[in-house]
């Protein structure tokens, strides 16, 4: 059961901020893992911002999610420079290793696989980002080795 009182605490911490909604949603998502209907309704009630406006913000920005994701979010760049330098092969190997398609999460909730727009690292393409860490000059083998490290770390901390 979620303690929605934590939502109220987060909202209150931004009472002096001129436009606090994005900060509130960021902190609430960090606390609960996603912005569920129940959570967004509580944010609307507490902030007195219309729920439709809150949903608009929560669904517009790609770093917000209304569904639970894995502990490690793998974002693979699919822009032209990465594609030309082999991102499709890297992505195919990641999908094979994890047994996932795009926008899916592993059954153990360890990994979620997503596309992202350009990460601005074309010089070291192909690239992927896992949470806030960026990895470049990937090969299919290097990508899987990185994921194996995360898997061991995630299972050790479980």
N, C-alpha and C positions, 0 to 999 in steps of 0.2 A: 504494500500500500504506500502511495506517495504522500509525503508530508507537504501539502500545498502551502502551508504556512511559510515555507522557505521562499515561495514566489513573492509573498507579501513583503518579506525582509529585503529581497532583491529590489523590488519596486521602490520601497521606502529609501533605499540607499541612493537612489537617483532623483529624489524629490527636488533637489536644487538644480538639476540639469535641465537646460532649456528644451532640448528635444531628446528625451531619454529612451525612446522605444527600442532602437537598435541595440543599445547597451543592455537594456533589460532583457531582450530576447537572447542576446549572446550569453549573458550570465545564466539565464534560466536554462538554456539548452546545455550549457556546460554542467549545470547541477543535475539535470534530469536525463540527459542524453538525447532528447528530442523535444519538439514542441507539439505535444499531443493536443487534441481537441480540448480535453479537460484543462490542461495547463494554459492554453491560449484563452479559454473562457475566463479563467481565474485572473490572468493578466488584464483582460478587458475590464473585468469587474473592479479590480484593484486600482487601475490607472484611470478608469472612466473614459477610456478611448474606445470607440466603437469596434466591436469584434471584427467587422468587415475590414476595417483599416488594419488591424493587427494581422489578420490572415493575409491581406495584400502584401504586407512587408515580409511576413514569415515565408510566403511562397515565392516572392520575387527574387530574393537573394539566394544564390546557390549554396552558400555556406550554412544556411538554416535548413533544418529538416523536420518534417512532421512525422517521420517514421524512424524507429530505432535503427541505428546502424552499428556496425561492428566496432570493436575497440580500435582497430587500425583501419583507417579509410585510405584506400589506395586510389589515387587519382592519376590516370594515364592521359598524357597529352595526345590529342589526335589531330593537331594542326599540321600543315604541309611539311615544315622542316623535319618534324619528328617522323612523319609518315615516310618521307623520302629516305631517312636514315634508318628505317627498320622497325618503327614502333609497332606495326601490325604483327610481326613475328614475335616481338617481346610480349605484346598483349595476348596473343594466342597461347603462348607458353604459360603466362600467368593464369589465364582462364583454365587451362588444362591442369596446372598444379593445384589450384584452389577448387576446381570443379564448379566454377561460377560462370555466369553470364554477366553482362553489364547491369549495374544497379541491383545486384543480389548480394546477400550476406551469407557467410558460411554458417552452417548449423550450430557451431560452437560460439557464434557471435564474435569471432575474433577479427574477421576481415569483411569489408564491404568494398566492392569494385565499382569505380565510376570513371567517366570521361571528364576531362577538364579542358578549358580553353588554354591557350598559350600561357606557359609559365615564365616566358621571357628568357629562356635558357637555350635558345636555338644552337648556340655554339657547342653545347654538350649534348645535343639530341642523339638518341631519343631519351626522354626524361619521364620520371614518375615522381609523385609526391606521396609519402605515407605520413598522414597527419600533417605535421609542419616540417618534416624533413624531405629534402629534395635529393633525388639520385639521378645522375646523368651518365652519358656514355654507356647506356645499357645495352646488354646483349640478352637474349633469352636466358642464358645460364646465370648471368650476373643478377638478373631480376629475381630468379627463383632462389638463389643463394641469400639475397637480402630478405626475402619473404620467410625463408627457413629460420633466419636469425630472429625475426619478429615473432614467429610461431613459438620458438623456444622461450623467448622472453615473455610472451603472453601466457603461455602455459605455466611458466614458473611463478608468475604473479597471480595466478588464478586462485 
